[in-house]
């Protein structure tokens, strides 16, 4: 949750955001002219590198956040069940960002909860069973329980006696309370808190380094900090990212690498990047860093509809690719999605957003896979909420070569992948494609020196298509996945993870709630 939460129901906080973002700094960092909206990710002149596995294959991660913010202590994580991962897999997703909380892991200094670690491990076992890669996210909202939220334990929260006033209708405004800003400052600057944070990460990484579901660690969710006198929000964000987050990420990276040299390290900017401002993060000295910004806009999070003419997505894209392109690190967007997906322009939003994400990112995790209303991906009946079915589409989880084109055409319901196979002569590579279940199924065709199997996916089933290049062959491979019919109706997730061919998307009443609802779970 980011600047979006700073916008309350009454809209007063939106004016505050606009004021904090103006005038000088926002204008000084105005993004370049928008990228063409139809340009493929691989053809952009300014493009982050691909995310690769240990075999050198280009990876694509598609999935959702999984969380339980409601339960604590003995009941922590009880709202997360195996169904989450079975249903993610059943819709063709391969990725989850799992929220964990320092206050549950270390309720007292130096006392780490074995029960909490076992619960995390059980969830990871479910994810592995359903072939879901997991990033463990050290989540915080408004720092932690001292301020009525989750994250940093109370014993590690130092406020200097400064005041705090809750804002129940506008929880993100609480980040600007003096006590909260002091707490962030101490976390970044106090040596004993730095050591405690690094020790916490060593405990997590040592426990889960060898787990087959663990893909990486998100070092802290949506970090904020203190605004100094005379600073506007963009200037403060750049300073916090440059002078406080960059050293913190390097410290945590060093701690994790003492026990885990395999997993990726996901680093986030402040949530201010959601307004189309480039980050001030510096170099993280680790070979497996992934840039993990969030993709939200304040107006939409206030309950407003998407405005295509505002060109917010193009502005965000132009700003967000600067840092990973310069640092040569891949991008995986850690959170995104509107508060109300039923508004009139939301079909256009999902189309524009997904096309943009395809251009520059190696993947994304939508917010949030739960069974209810609001931000939940699906309703209690297991059907996608309005327009969120667009997130379930064909893609290529792994490509054994250099990707030249990768795009999905929603109108034609056709996915096209073109790549130049990798590897020396005589060595074959295996690429993978994923298709979601539909009422009509999919058909697969291949051009070039490769074979694919299966060549069709029946209606109502998710599919994994493998493509083998012929040993000793050269030349471009093009794989096309097309719907076998003109119309597909996404319906309920069945107990086997398939989609019913009947019904319509889940309907939820429009609400004005903020993006921190209790988890809603059908067990």
Buried (B, 14 or more C-beta within 10 A) or exposed (E): BBBBBBBBBEEEBBEBBBEBBEEEBBEEBEBEEEBEBEBBBBEBEBBBBBBBEEEBBBBBBBBBBBBBBBBBEEEBBBBBBBBBBBBBBBBBBBBBBBBBBBBBBBBEEEEBBEEBBEBBEEBBBBBBEBBBBBBBBBBBBBBBBBBEBBBBBEBBBBBEEEEBEBBEBBBBBBBBBBBBBBBBBBBBEBEEBBEBBBBBBBBBBEBBBEBEBBBBBBBBBBBBBBBEEEBBBBBBBBBBBBBBBBBBBBBBBBBBBEBBEEBBBBBBBBBBBBBBBBBBBBEBEBEBBBBBBBBBBBBBBBBBBBBBEEBBBBBBBBBBBBBBBEBEBBBBBBBBBBBBBBBEBBBBBBBBBBBBBBBBBBBBBBBBBBBBBBBBBBBBBBBBBBBBBBBBBBBBBBBBBBBBBBBBEEEEBBBBBBBBBBBEEEEBBBBBBBBBBBBBBBBBEBEBBBEBEEEEBBBBBBBBBEBBBBEEBEEBBBBBBBBBEEEBBBBBBBEEBBBBBEBEBBEBEEEEBBBBBEBBBBE
